[in-house]
């Protein structure tokens, strides 16, 4: 099974990817980790050929789960996926989720791939708005072309019902 999960910051992409990965025993990948080389003193952006090679390596596997919000260079993964899940969680709920996540990361109750700084939190507000106004319409237009493999979830209840079906 090849599953691609799309959603804005705070939509629950990583949580759903981890849950599906565990339930289906399939490796999952975060597109941010294709883009960034994680380092203790700060992340360094990978060159596009490195990023693209990591993506191609992931989608060459028999089964995978990829989650992310990148447009354009991820089209190959979307096309290759057996199932595309779009997390269309309301804007205000996503905002609440990433604020709570930030607070948990700051006190060490939740791990993160990045340093949970105030500047990172402020970027999340910008990314969330940009997703809502710019990226969401583009993704929805792309996904209209593949209705047989696209699932759109608008709340946690729908996601939980889907997870129960998968187990």
C-alpha positions in Angstrom: 0.0 0.0 0.0 1.3 3.5 -1.0 -0.4 6.3 0.9 0.2 10.0 0.5 -1.1 12.3 3.3 -1.6 16.1 2.6 -2.5 18.8 5.1 -1.4 22.1 6.6 0.7 22.5 9.7 -1.4 21.4 12.7 -3.7 19.2 10.6 -2.5 15.9 12.0 -0.4 14.6 9.1 2.4 13.3 11.2 0.1 11.7 13.8 -1.9 9.9 11.1 1.2 8.8 9.3 2.6 7.3 12.5 -0.7 5.6 13.3 -1.0 4.1 9.9 2.6 3.1 9.8 2.2 1.2 13.0 -1.1 -0.4 12.1 -0.1 -1.4 8.6 3.6 -2.0 9.4 4.7 0.3 6.6 7.5 2.8 6.8 6.5 6.4 6.7 8.4 9.5 5.5 8.0 13.2 6.2 8.7 15.4 3.2 10.3 18.0 5.4 13.1 15.4 6.0 13.7 15.3 2.3 14.0 19.1 2.2 16.1 19.5 5.4 19.2 17.9 6.6 18.6 17.8 10.4 21.5 19.1 12.5 21.7 20.0 16.2 22.9 23.6 15.5 20.2 24.2 12.9 18.7 22.5 9.8 20.4 22.9 6.4 18.4 22.8 3.2 19.2 19.9 1.0 20.1 20.7 -2.6 17.2 19.8 -4.9 19.0 16.8 -6.5 19.5 15.3 -2.9 15.9 16.0 -2.0 14.6 14.5 -5.2 16.8 11.4 -4.9 15.5 10.8 -1.3 11.9 11.1 -2.6 12.6 8.7 -5.5 14.2 6.2 -3.1 11.1 6.3 -0.9 8.6 5.9 -3.6 10.6 3.1 -5.2 9.7 0.9 -2.2 6.9 -1.6 -2.4 4.9 0.1 0.4 5.2 3.5 1.9 3.4 6.3 3.7 4.5 9.9 2.9 3.2 12.9 4.6 3.7 16.5 3.7 2.5 19.7 2.2 4.9 20.4 -0.7 3.5 21.2 -4.1 5.2 20.5 -7.5 8.1 18.3 -6.7 5.9 15.8 -4.8 3.5 15.2 -7.8 5.3 11.9 -8.6 4.4 10.6 -5.1 0.8 11.8 -5.4 0.5 10.1 -8.8 2.2 6.9 -7.6 0.1 6.6 -4.4 -2.7 4.0 -4.2 -4.5 6.4 -1.7 -4.2 10.1 -1.2 -5.6 11.5 2.1 -6.3 15.2 2.3 -6.7 16.5 5.9 -9.0 19.5 5.4 -9.2 20.4 9.1 -10.7 23.8 9.8 -8.2 26.7 10.0 -8.9 27.6 13.6 -8.5 24.0 14.7 -5.1 23.7 13.0 -4.0 26.9 14.6 -4.9 25.6 18.1 -3.2 22.2 17.4 0.2 23.8 16.4 0.1 26.2 19.4 -0.5 23.3 21.8 2.2 21.2 20.0 4.7 24.2 20.3 4.0 24.4 24.1 4.4 20.7 24.6 7.7 20.8 22.6 9.0 23.7 24.7 8.5 21.9 27.9 9.9 18.6 26.5 6.6 16.7 26.5 6.7 16.1 22.8 9.7 15.7 20.4 10.3 17.7 17.3 12.5 17.6 14.2 13.3 21.3 14.6 14.1 23.7 17.4 10.7 24.8 18.8 11.5 28.5 18.9 9.2 31.5 18.9 10.3 32.4 15.3 9.3 28.8 14.2 5.9 29.3 15.9 5.4 32.6 14.1 6.3 30.9 10.8 3.6 28.3 11.4 1.0 31.1 11.5 2.2 32.3 8.1 2.3 28.8 6.6 -1.1 28.0 7.9 -2.6 31.1 6.3 -0.7 30.5 3.1 -1.9 26.9 2.9 -5.5 28.0 3.4 -5.4 30.8 0.8 -3.0 29.4 -1.8 -2.0 25.8 -1.5 -5.4 24.2 -0.5 -7.2 25.3 -3.7 -4.3 23.9 -5.8 -4.3 20.6 -4.0 -8.0 20.2 -4.3 -7.9 20.9 -8.0 -5.2 18.2 -8.5 -7.1 15.7 -6.4 -10.4 16.3 -8.3 -8.6 14.5 -11.2 -8.2 11.3 -9.1 -11.4 10.8 -7.1 -11.1 7.0 -7.0 -8.1 7.2 -4.7 -8.7 10.4 -2.8 -10.1 10.7 0.7 -10.9 14.0 2.3 -11.2 14.2 6.1 -12.6 17.3 7.7 -12.4 16.3 11.4 -10.8 13.9 13.9 -13.9 11.7 14.0 -13.6 10.9 10.3 -9.9 10.2 10.7 -10.5 7.9 13.6 -13.3 6.0 11.7 -10.8 5.5 8.8 -8.2 4.2 11.2 -10.6 1.7 12.7 -11.3 0.4 9.2 -7.6 0.0 8.5 -6.7 -2.1 11.5 
